[in-house]
Amino acid sequence: MSTILNTQSLSVGHGRTALLTGLDLELAQGELVALIGVNGCGKSTLLRTLAGLQPSLSGTIMVHAQQLTEISSTERAKLISVVLTGRPQAGLLDVRTLVALGRQPWTGHLGRLTEADQRAVDKAIEHTGIGAFVARGLHTLSDGEGQKVLVARALAQDTPLMFLDEPTAYLDLVNRVRILRLLRDIAHGLGKAVVFSTHDVQTAFDLCDRFIIVHDGKAWKGSPAEALSSGIMDQVFADEHLRFDPASASFRPR
C-alpha cells in the first residue's frame, strides 16, 4: 500500500496550547483507521489539522510528498474530504443536490456539472446505497440515512483521503455497524485512506485495519491485534470502575 499522507514531529492544539506533540504518522491507500481516545484528548483537533482546516503548531504534514501548507484550498479539496459530526445542515435541499455539492472542487467557478461529474455523483449514491431516497428532502432523513448522505457527498468529492469526526456518534448499534462497514468497503474497495474518530471501540476492533490511540499528548499506532496485546487500552481508559477485556475487545465494569 502506498503512503498518501505522513507527518513529522507534528504538534497540534489551539493558540499556544499543544494537545498532541511529536506525531509521526502515516496514512496509506486502502486502509480504515480508527482514531481513539477520551474526550478532550485532541482527536478532533488532529483530524482538523490533518485536513488543513486549522494550522499545526509545529512539524510538517505531507500529502503525496507535498507540504500541506503549500497546497491551495482548491487543490486540497481534491485530495481531502471531511465529514464533521452532526446531521446535514443544508436547508431545503434534496439528497441528490447535497451529494452533488461534493463535486464543487472539480466544477470551477460556475459550478456546472459535466457528464463526468454526474457519473461521479451516481457512483457515490450507488456505493452508499442511498438511491431509494435521493429525491427526499434532507429534513426528512433519519440519523442513519443522514450520515450515509454525508459520506456520499465526501465520496462524490473523489479524494484519496477521507476524514470523519465521530460519524457514528448519534446512531444506534445497527446503523453504527452499517456506517463502519460502508467506510471499510470504501477504503478496501476504492483504495482510499479513511480515518475516523470514534468511541465505538468494540466495532472498531471488528472492522478496522489500524488504530491511532491518543493518550497523554502522544499517539500510539498499531493493528487491532497489537492494541489487544499491548495493554494500551487499559492505560488510556484506566478507571477504578472500568476494565478492558481483551478476549471480547470491550469494556467491563470492575
C-alpha positions as CSV (number, residue, x, y, z in Angstrom):
1,M,0.0,0.0,0.0
2,S,1.4,3.4,-0.9
3,T,1.6,6.2,1.6
4,I,-0.8,9.1,0.9
5,L,-0.1,11.3,4.0
6,N,2.7,11.4,6.5
7,T,3.6,13.7,9.3
8,Q,6.9,14.5,11.0
9,S,7.2,15.9,14.6
10,L,3.7,17.2,14.3
11,S,2.2,19.2,17.2
12,V,-1.4,20.2,17.2
13,G,-3.5,22.3,19.5
14,H,-5.1,25.7,20.0
15,G,-3.3,29.0,20.2
16,R,-0.1,28.2,22.1
17,T,-1.6,25.2,23.9
18,A,-0.4,21.9,22.5
19,L,-2.7,18.9,22.8
20,L,-0.6,16.4,20.9
21,T,3.1,16.6,20.2
22,G,5.8,14.8,18.3
23,L,3.4,12.9,16.0
24,D,5.0,10.8,13.2
25,L,2.0,9.3,11.4
26,E,1.5,7.6,8.0
27,L,-1.8,7.0,6.2
28,A,-1.8,4.5,3.4
29,Q,-4.0,3.7,0.5
30,G,-6.7,1.1,1.1
31,E,-6.9,1.2,4.9
32,L,-9.5,2.0,7.5
33,V,-8.0,3.7,10.6
34,A,-9.8,4.4,13.9
35,L,-8.8,7.4,16.0
36,I,-9.5,6.6,19.6
37,G,-9.1,8.4,22.9
38,V,-11.0,10.0,25.8
39,N,-13.0,13.2,25.3
40,G,-10.8,16.3,25.1
41,C,-7.6,14.4,24.2
42,G,-7.3,16.1,20.8
43,K,-8.9,13.7,18.3
44,S,-11.0,16.4,16.5
45,T,-8.1,18.9,16.6
46,L,-5.8,16.3,15.0
47,L,-8.4,15.5,12.3
48,R,-8.9,19.2,11.5
49,T,-5.2,19.8,11.4
50,L,-4.5,16.9,9.0
51,A,-7.3,18.1,6.8
52,G,-5.9,21.6,6.6
53,L,-8.8,23.2,8.4
54,Q,-6.6,24.6,11.1
55,P,-2.8,25.2,11.3
56,S,-0.4,22.9,13.1
57,L,1.7,24.3,16.0
58,S,4.9,22.8,14.6
59,G,6.1,20.0,12.4
60,T,5.1,19.0,8.9
61,I,2.2,17.3,7.1
62,M,3.0,15.9,3.7
63,V,0.3,14.8,1.2
64,H,1.7,13.0,-1.9
65,A,5.2,14.3,-1.0
66,Q,4.0,17.9,-1.0
67,Q,3.7,20.1,2.2
68,L,0.0,20.6,3.1
69,T,0.7,24.3,3.7
70,E,1.8,24.8,0.1
71,I,-1.3,23.3,-1.4
72,S,-4.1,25.7,-2.4
73,S,-7.5,25.3,-0.8
74,T,-9.0,24.2,-4.2
75,E,-6.3,21.6,-4.8
76,R,-6.5,20.5,-1.1
77,A,-10.3,19.8,-1.6
78,K,-9.3,17.4,-4.5
79,L,-7.1,15.5,-2.1
80,I,-9.0,15.5,1.2
81,S,-12.7,15.2,2.0
82,V,-14.1,15.8,5.5
83,V,-17.3,14.7,7.3
84,L,-17.8,16.6,10.6
85,T,-20.1,15.5,13.4
86,G,-23.8,16.1,13.1
87,R,-26.7,15.9,10.7
88,P,-26.6,17.5,7.2
89,Q,-27.5,21.2,7.6
90,A,-28.5,22.5,4.1
91,G,-31.9,24.0,4.4
92,L,-34.5,22.5,2.0
93,L,-32.0,20.8,-0.3
94,D,-32.8,17.3,-1.5
95,V,-30.4,14.4,-1.1
96,R,-29.0,14.3,-4.6
97,T,-28.3,18.1,-4.6
98,L,-26.3,17.8,-1.4
99,V,-24.3,14.8,-2.8
100,A,-23.6,16.8,-5.9
101,L,-22.1,19.6,-3.8
102,G,-19.2,17.2,-3.3
103,R,-18.2,18.0,-6.9
104,Q,-17.5,21.7,-6.2
105,P,-13.7,21.3,-6.2
106,W,-13.9,19.9,-9.8
107,T,-16.5,22.2,-11.4
108,G,-14.8,25.5,-11.3
109,H,-16.4,28.9,-10.5
110,L,-19.6,28.3,-12.5
111,G,-20.4,25.1,-10.6
112,R,-21.8,23.3,-13.7
113,L,-21.9,19.6,-13.5
114,T,-20.5,17.8,-16.6
115,E,-21.4,14.3,-17.6
116,A,-18.3,13.1,-15.7
117,D,-19.5,14.9,-12.6
118,Q,-22.9,13.4,-12.8
119,R,-21.4,9.9,-13.1
120,A,-19.3,10.6,-10.0
121,V,-22.5,11.5,-8.1
122,D,-24.3,8.4,-9.4
123,K,-21.4,6.2,-8.3
124,A,-21.4,7.8,-4.8
125,I,-25.1,7.3,-4.5
126,E,-24.9,3.7,-5.7
127,H,-21.9,2.8,-3.4
128,T,-23.5,4.2,-0.3
129,G,-26.9,2.6,-1.0
130,I,-29.0,5.8,-0.8
131,G,-30.6,5.5,-4.2
132,A,-34.1,4.8,-2.7
133,F,-34.3,8.3,-1.2
134,V,-32.2,10.7,-3.4
135,A,-35.3,12.9,-4.1
136,R,-36.2,13.3,-0.5
137,G,-35.5,16.5,1.5
138,L,-32.7,16.4,4.0
139,H,-35.0,17.3,6.8
140,T,-36.9,14.0,6.3
141,L,-34.0,11.7,6.9
142,S,-33.3,9.5,9.9
143,D,-29.9,9.9,11.6
144,G,-28.6,6.8,9.8
145,E,-29.8,8.0,6.4
146,G,-28.3,11.5,7.0
147,Q,-24.9,10.1,7.9
148,K,-24.9,8.0,4.7
149,V,-25.7,11.1,2.7
150,L,-22.7,12.9,4.2
151,V,-20.5,10.0,3.4
152,A,-21.9,10.0,-0.2
153,R,-21.1,13.7,-0.6
154,A,-17.5,13.1,0.5
155,L,-17.3,10.1,-1.8
156,A,-18.5,12.2,-4.7
157,Q,-15.6,14.6,-4.0
158,D,-13.4,11.8,-5.2
159,T,-10.4,12.3,-2.8
160,P,-7.7,9.8,-1.9
161,L,-8.1,10.8,1.8
162,M,-11.3,10.9,3.8
163,F,-11.5,12.2,7.4
164,L,-14.7,11.7,9.5
165,D,-15.2,13.1,13.0
166,E,-17.3,10.7,15.0
167,P,-19.5,9.6,12.1
168,T,-21.5,7.1,14.4
169,A,-22.0,9.5,17.4
170,Y,-25.8,9.7,17.2
171,L,-26.5,6.3,15.7
172,D,-28.0,3.1,17.2
173,L,-25.9,-0.1,17.1
174,V,-27.3,-1.4,13.8
175,N,-26.5,1.9,12.0
176,R,-23.1,2.2,13.6
177,V,-22.1,-1.1,12.2
178,R,-23.6,-0.2,8.8
179,I,-21.6,3.0,8.6
180,L,-18.3,1.4,9.6
181,R,-18.9,-1.4,7.1
182,L,-19.5,1.2,4.4
183,L,-16.3,3.0,5.4
184,R,-14.4,-0.3,5.2
185,D,-15.8,-1.0,1.8
186,I,-14.7,2.4,0.6
187,A,-11.2,2.0,1.9
188,H,-10.7,-1.5,0.7
189,G,-12.8,-1.4,-2.5
190,L,-11.9,2.1,-3.7
191,G,-8.3,2.3,-2.4
192,K,-8.8,5.3,-0.2
193,A,-7.3,6.1,3.2
194,V,-10.2,6.6,5.6
195,V,-9.7,7.9,9.1
196,F,-12.5,8.4,11.6
197,S,-12.7,9.2,15.3
198,T,-14.9,7.1,17.4
199,H,-15.9,5.9,20.9
200,D,-17.4,2.7,19.5
201,V,-14.3,0.7,20.3
202,Q,-15.7,-2.8,20.0
203,T,-17.0,-2.3,16.4
204,A,-13.7,-0.6,15.5
205,F,-11.8,-3.7,16.7
206,D,-14.0,-5.8,14.4
207,L,-13.7,-3.7,11.3
208,C,-10.6,-1.5,11.3
209,D,-7.2,-2.2,9.8
210,R,-5.3,0.1,12.2
211,F,-5.6,2.2,15.3
212,I,-4.2,5.6,16.3
213,I,-4.8,5.9,20.0
214,V,-4.3,9.3,21.6
215,H,-3.1,9.4,25.2
216,D,-1.2,11.9,27.3
217,G,-0.3,14.1,24.4
218,K,1.1,11.3,22.2
219,A,-0.2,8.8,19.7
220,W,0.1,5.1,19.8
221,K,-0.1,3.3,16.4
222,G,-0.7,-0.3,15.6
223,S,-3.1,-3.0,14.5
224,P,-6.2,-4.1,16.5
225,A,-4.3,-7.3,17.5
226,E,-1.4,-5.2,18.7
227,A,-3.7,-3.0,20.7
228,L,-5.2,-6.0,22.3
229,S,-1.9,-7.5,23.4
230,S,-0.1,-4.3,24.4
231,G,-2.3,-3.1,27.3
232,I,-2.7,0.3,25.7
233,M,-6.5,0.2,26.1
234,D,-6.3,-0.1,29.9
235,Q,-3.7,2.7,30.0
236,V,-5.9,5.1,28.0
237,F,-9.2,4.3,29.7
238,A,-7.9,3.4,33.2
239,D,-10.7,3.8,35.8
240,E,-11.4,2.1,39.1
241,H,-14.9,1.2,37.8
242,L,-13.9,0.0,34.3
243,R,-11.5,-2.5,32.8
244,F,-10.8,-3.5,29.2
245,D,-11.4,-7.2,28.4
246,P,-9.0,-8.3,25.5
247,A,-11.0,-11.5,25.0
248,S,-14.1,-9.6,24.0
249,A,-12.4,-6.4,22.9
250,S,-14.9,-4.5,25.1
251,F,-15.1,-2.6,28.4
252,R,-16.4,-4.3,31.5
253,P,-17.3,-2.9,34.9
254,R,-14.8,-3.9,37.6
